[in-house]
Amino acid sequence: MSDLLEFEKVKKRFGGVSALSGASFTVPKGSVTALLGANGAGKSTALRVALNLEKPSQGLVRVLGQDSRRIGPVELRKIGYVAEGMEMPEWMTVDQYLNWCRPLYPDWDRKLEEKLRGIFHVPSNRPLKALSRGQRMKAALLSVLSYRPELLILDEPFSGLDPLVRDDLTKSILELADQDSWGVVIATHDIEEVERLADRVVVMKLGKVELAGDREELLEKWRRVEVLVTDEWEEPARYPSEWLNVKRVGMVVRFYESKYAKEDLGEKLKTHFPLTADPALQRVSLRDVLRVLTKAGRVEVGS
């Protein structure tokens, strides 16, 4: 089994509302997959279907090789789930909560627990209800990461947290992700943290998967291009569909090439521009790609 999580043409309806519309994507072993999209894109619904908290209306979801509708205690002991605003036994202290969790998971790693305690600095004897939002998220992650789940599912883990808390959470996720047999999927509308975490990207919009694949392979297809033009140059009526956000500023035309191939781009530039100098090409970030695609109406994500 190379994929820890597989969605195959999954649909989910709530009455007359379609939350998932034929969604297909995978989360391979050893990967950190960012599930991106604006609020209402279907991210949380997809994760709830994966955890058998919701049944798919159509299609198939496999979790650790098992149909999501049939996962039981064996699979659940290998899955970690942390969501924004998740319910916890608030009357318990952190120590009481961890003492309660340990017997439920045969693979609980006390050494890892102690290491994560050193990263998180969560007050051990304070009731969960008395913790700040960031401390509660740390306590939840501590209770999940300590049994080394094969699949870690995080639903909006960074929402509303300050930068220092985000750094702690990122460090702990990287601690987990540095294992070939484990995988992480992070659902979020904010790409600030996943920019440095994710090696795979799945972008959803209105229940559909609009973009999915390896992050580096995706970025290799993109370039920011600048071309110097003359006063005599006349802008063409149409540009290639793969050129996005085309703008002229003075004597420079800038755009994003979304299907980059060196020789192919050269031919297209000769067709549309009387080149007076070599064009300037620059690799772009995941944030750039998503921002451009959002402006083009192809995806919808946060900042």
VOKE-421902 format. One record per residue (C-alpha): residue in three letters; z, x, y. Coordinates in Angstrom, 2 decimals, padded with zeros to 5 digits. Layout:
// residues N
 rest       Z       X       Y
  Ala       Z       X       Y
...
END
This chain:
// residues 303
 rest       Z       X       Y
  Met  000.00  000.00  000.00
  Ser -001.17  001.68  003.21
  Asp -000.48 -001.24  005.56
  Leu  003.04 -002.53  006.11
  Leu  001.83 -005.63  007.94
  Glu -001.53 -007.39  007.60
  Phe -002.84 -010.42  009.46
  Glu -006.03 -011.99  008.10
  Lys -007.61 -014.70  010.28
  Val -004.25 -016.31  010.96
  Lys -004.02 -019.61  012.82
  Lys -000.84 -021.34  013.93
  Arg -000.67 -024.71  015.63
  Phe  002.28 -026.52  017.14
  Gly  001.13 -030.10  017.30
  Gly -002.08 -030.02  019.29
  Val -001.38 -026.57  020.73
  Ser -002.95 -023.50  019.13
  Ala -000.65 -020.46  019.35
  Leu -002.73 -018.21  017.06
  Ser -006.50 -018.53  016.72
  Gly -007.78 -016.44  013.81
  Ala -005.68 -013.34  014.56
  Ser -006.43 -010.27  012.42
  Phe -004.74 -006.85  012.70
  Thr -002.76 -004.32  010.67
  Val  000.30 -002.09  011.07
  Pro -000.21  001.01  008.86
  Lys  002.53  003.22  007.48
  Gly  003.63  005.99  009.80
  Ser  002.33  004.23  012.92
  Val  003.80  002.79  016.10
  Thr  001.67 -000.24  016.93
  Ala  001.88 -001.85  020.35
  Leu  001.23 -005.60  020.30
  Leu  000.26 -006.22  023.91
  Gly -000.54 -009.29  025.94
  Ala  000.71 -011.53  028.71
  Asn  003.43 -014.11  028.11
  Gly  001.92 -016.87  025.97
  Ala -000.61 -014.56  024.30
  Gly  000.83 -015.29  020.84
  Lys  002.76 -012.08  020.24
  Ser  006.14 -013.62  019.42
  Thr  004.54 -016.34  017.32
  Ala  002.73 -013.68  015.27
  Leu  006.00 -011.87  014.60
  Arg  007.82 -015.07  013.69
  Val  005.06 -015.89  011.20
  Ala  005.38 -012.38  009.74
  Leu  009.12 -012.92  009.23
  Asn  008.58 -016.34  007.63
  Leu  010.36 -018.04  010.53
  Glu  007.13 -019.99  011.00
  Lys  004.46 -020.87  008.44
  Pro  000.82 -020.03  009.22
  Ser -001.40 -023.09  009.59
  Gln -004.27 -021.09  008.13
  Gly -004.96 -017.52  007.01
  Leu -002.76 -014.95  005.31
  Val -000.03 -012.58  006.43
  Arg  001.19 -009.81  004.12
  Val  004.49 -008.06  004.80
  Leu  005.22 -004.98  002.70
  Gly  002.47 -006.20  000.38
  Gln  004.01 -009.66 -000.06
  Asp  002.73 -012.99  001.24
  Ser  004.92 -013.71  004.28
  Arg  005.69 -017.19  002.92
  Arg  007.31 -015.61 -000.13
  Ile  009.36 -012.80  001.36
  Gly  012.97 -012.81  000.21
  Pro  016.11 -010.63  000.17
  Val  014.29 -007.64 -001.34
  Glu  011.75 -007.50  001.51
  Leu  014.21 -008.50  004.23
  Arg  016.43 -005.50  003.40
  Lys  013.43 -003.32  004.26
  Ile  012.59 -005.05  007.56
  Gly  014.34 -004.50  010.88
  Tyr  013.98 -007.14  013.59
  Val  015.26 -006.95  017.15
  Ala  014.23 -009.47  019.81
  Glu  015.12 -010.06  023.43
  Gly  017.98 -012.56  023.61
  Met  018.59 -012.58  019.84
  Glu  021.81 -014.25  018.68
  Met  024.68 -012.02  017.59
  Pro  028.30 -012.77  016.57
  Glu  029.64 -012.30  020.09
  Trp  033.30 -012.48  019.13
  Met  032.96 -009.30  017.02
  Thr  033.38 -005.80  018.41
  Val  030.59 -003.30  017.78
  Asp  032.63 -001.66  015.01
  Gln  033.37 -005.02  013.37
  Tyr  029.71 -005.96  013.54
  Leu  028.59 -002.72  011.90
  Asn  031.31 -003.04  009.22
  Trp  029.97 -006.52  008.48
  Cys  026.34 -005.31  008.32
  Arg  026.76 -002.23  006.12
  Pro  027.38 -003.96  002.75
  Leu  024.25 -006.07  003.23
  Tyr  021.97 -003.02  003.11
  Pro  022.21 -000.63  000.13
  Asp  020.17  002.02  002.00
  Trp  022.50  002.16  005.00
  Asp  022.59  005.77  006.28
  Arg  025.99  006.67  007.78
  Lys  024.71  010.01  009.05
  Leu  021.89  008.29  010.92
  Glu  024.36  005.72  012.24
  Glu  026.54  008.48  013.68
  Lys  023.51  010.21  015.17
  Leu  022.40  006.99  016.86
  Arg  025.92  006.36  018.14
  Gly  025.65  009.74  019.86
  Ile  022.39  008.67  021.48
  Phe  023.46  005.15  022.49
  His  027.12  005.63  023.52
  Val  027.89  001.97  022.82
  Pro  031.61  001.05  023.32
  Ser  032.87  000.68  019.73
  Asn  035.89 -001.54  020.40
  Arg  034.37 -003.87  022.97
  Pro  033.31 -007.41  021.92
  Leu  029.56 -007.95  021.85
  Lys  029.91 -010.74  024.42
  Ala  031.40 -008.24  026.88
  Leu  028.48 -005.80  026.63
  Ser  025.74 -005.48  029.21
  Arg  022.21 -006.52  028.32
  Gly  021.21 -002.92  027.64
  Gln  024.32 -002.24  025.54
  Arg  023.66 -005.37  023.45
  Met  020.13 -004.18  022.77
  Lys  021.50 -000.79  021.72
  Ala  024.04 -002.42  019.40
  Ala  021.30 -004.52  017.83
  Leu  019.10 -001.48  017.28
  Leu  022.03  000.50  015.90
  Ser  022.64 -002.23  013.30
  Val  018.97 -002.21  012.30
  Leu  017.90  001.42  012.43
  Ser  020.89  002.60  010.40
  Tyr  019.50  001.18  007.15
  Arg  016.13  002.84  007.74
  Pro  013.85 -000.20  007.51
  Glu  010.32  000.41  006.27
  Leu  009.03 -001.94  008.96
  Leu  010.69 -002.21  012.36
  Ile  009.68 -005.23  014.44
  Leu  010.66 -005.24  018.11
  Asp  009.97 -008.25  020.34
  Glu  010.14 -007.40  024.06
  Pro  012.83 -004.71  023.55
  Phe  012.46 -003.18  027.03
  Ser  012.46 -006.37  029.10
  Gly  014.82 -006.14  032.07
  Leu  016.38 -002.81  031.05
  Asp  016.98  000.08  033.43
  Pro  015.09  003.37  032.95
  Leu  018.00  005.25  031.35
  Val  018.50  002.56  028.72
  Arg  014.75  002.52  028.09
  Asp  014.84  006.27  027.47
  Asp  017.64  005.86  024.91
  Leu  015.75  003.11  023.10
  Thr  012.53  005.13  023.12
  Lys  014.36  008.14  021.68
  Ser  015.79  006.04  018.85
  Ile  012.42  004.49  018.02
  Leu  010.83  007.92  017.88
  Glu  013.65  008.96  015.55
  Leu  012.54  006.22  013.18
  Ala  008.80  006.63  013.68
  Asp  008.89  010.28  012.61
  Gln  008.64  009.17  008.99
  Asp  005.30  008.72  007.22
  Ser  006.55  005.80  005.13
  Trp  007.90  003.77  008.06
  Gly  006.09  001.74  010.67
  Val  006.96  000.11  013.98
  Val  005.39 -002.81  015.81
  Ile  006.43 -003.43  019.41
  Ala  005.44 -006.70  021.07
  Thr  005.48 -006.51  024.85
  His  003.66 -007.51  028.02
  Asp  004.70 -004.28  029.72
  Ile  002.89 -001.05  028.80
  Glu  005.22  001.33  030.67
  Glu  007.05  002.52  027.55
  Val  004.41  002.00  024.86
  Glu  002.12  004.33  026.84
  Arg  004.08  007.23  025.34
  Leu  005.15  005.56  022.09
  Ala  002.20  003.81  020.48
  Asp -000.56  005.43  018.45
  Arg -002.18  002.07  017.71
  Val -002.93 -000.85  020.02
  Val -003.44 -004.57  019.41
  Val -004.19 -006.66  022.51
  Met -003.89 -010.43  022.30
  Lys -005.04 -013.17  024.65
  Leu -004.46 -016.88  024.11
  Gly -003.76 -016.41  020.42
  Lys -006.76 -014.19  019.72
  Val -006.92 -010.45  019.05
  Glu -009.27 -009.08  021.70
  Leu -008.81 -005.38  020.96
  Ala -007.32 -003.49  018.02
  Gly -007.41  000.05  016.72
  Asp -006.25  003.63  016.96
  Arg -005.19  004.53  020.49
  Glu -006.97  007.88  020.65
  Glu -010.16  006.46  019.15
  Leu -010.07  003.72  021.78
  Leu -009.52  006.15  024.66
  Glu -012.28  008.45  023.39
  Lys -014.74  005.63  024.09
  Trp -013.74  005.43  027.75
  Arg -014.55  007.61  030.76
  Arg -014.11  007.22  034.49
  Val -017.43  008.18  036.06
  Glu -018.25  009.22  039.64
  Val -021.86  009.60  040.78
  Leu -023.05  010.99  044.12
  Val -025.92  008.96  045.61
  Thr -028.24  009.30  048.63
  Asp -028.84  007.04  051.62
  Glu -032.14  005.96  050.09
  Trp -030.57  004.77  046.84
  Glu -030.81  001.04  046.26
  Glu -028.16 -000.57  044.10
  Pro -029.69 -002.16  040.99
  Ala -029.35 -005.89  040.43
  Arg -027.59 -005.30  037.11
  Tyr -025.63 -002.53  035.45
  Pro -025.09 -002.04  031.70
  Ser -022.46 -004.48  030.39
  Glu -020.31 -001.55  029.23
  Trp -019.95 -000.30  032.82
  Leu -016.87 -001.96  034.28
  Asn -015.36 -002.13  037.76
  Val -018.44 -000.62  039.45
  Lys -017.70  000.17  043.11
  Arg -019.44  002.13  045.84
  Val -017.28  004.03  048.34
  Gly -019.42  005.84  050.90
  Met -021.86  008.04  049.00
  Val -019.95  007.81  045.70
  Val -020.32  005.17  042.99
  Arg -017.38  004.88  040.62
  Phe -017.12  002.91  037.38
  Tyr -015.62  002.91  033.91
  Glu -017.81  003.51  030.86
  Ser -016.33  001.59  027.90
  Lys -018.71  002.81  025.17
  Tyr -018.91  006.49  025.95
  Ala -021.38  008.73  024.15
  Lys -022.47  011.81  026.07
  Glu -026.24  011.65  025.50
  Asp -026.40  007.87  025.81
  Leu -024.50  007.92  029.10
  Gly -026.85  010.60  030.43
  Glu -029.88  008.43  029.76
  Lys -028.30  005.40  031.41
  Leu -027.36  007.43  034.49
  Lys -030.94  008.69  034.87
  Thr -032.18  005.10  034.74
  His -029.83  003.79  037.43
  Phe -029.32  006.76  039.74
  Pro -031.43  009.51  041.33
  Leu -028.89  012.19  040.40
  Thr -028.26  014.69  043.19
  Ala -025.43  016.40  041.30
  Asp -023.81  016.30  037.90
  Pro -021.65  013.17  037.51
  Ala -017.89  013.67  037.30
  Leu -016.36  012.39  034.06
  Gln -012.66  011.93  033.47
  Arg -010.66  010.70  030.48
  Val -008.47  007.70  031.21
  Ser -005.06  006.42  030.14
  Leu -004.26  003.33  028.12
  Arg -002.90  001.79  031.31
  Asp -006.29  002.35  033.02
  Val -008.17  000.74  030.14
  Leu -005.98 -002.35  030.08
  Arg -006.02 -002.68  033.87
  Val -009.83 -002.58  033.94
  Leu -010.16 -005.02  031.04
  Thr -007.69 -007.37  032.74
  Lys -009.74 -007.34  035.95
  Ala -012.83 -008.08  033.88
  Gly -011.04 -011.06  032.32
  Arg -011.32 -009.68  028.80
  Val -007.57 -009.21  028.23
  Glu -004.36 -010.15  029.98
  Val -001.35 -007.80  030.07
  Gly  001.47 -006.85  032.37
  Ser  001.71 -003.85  034.66
END
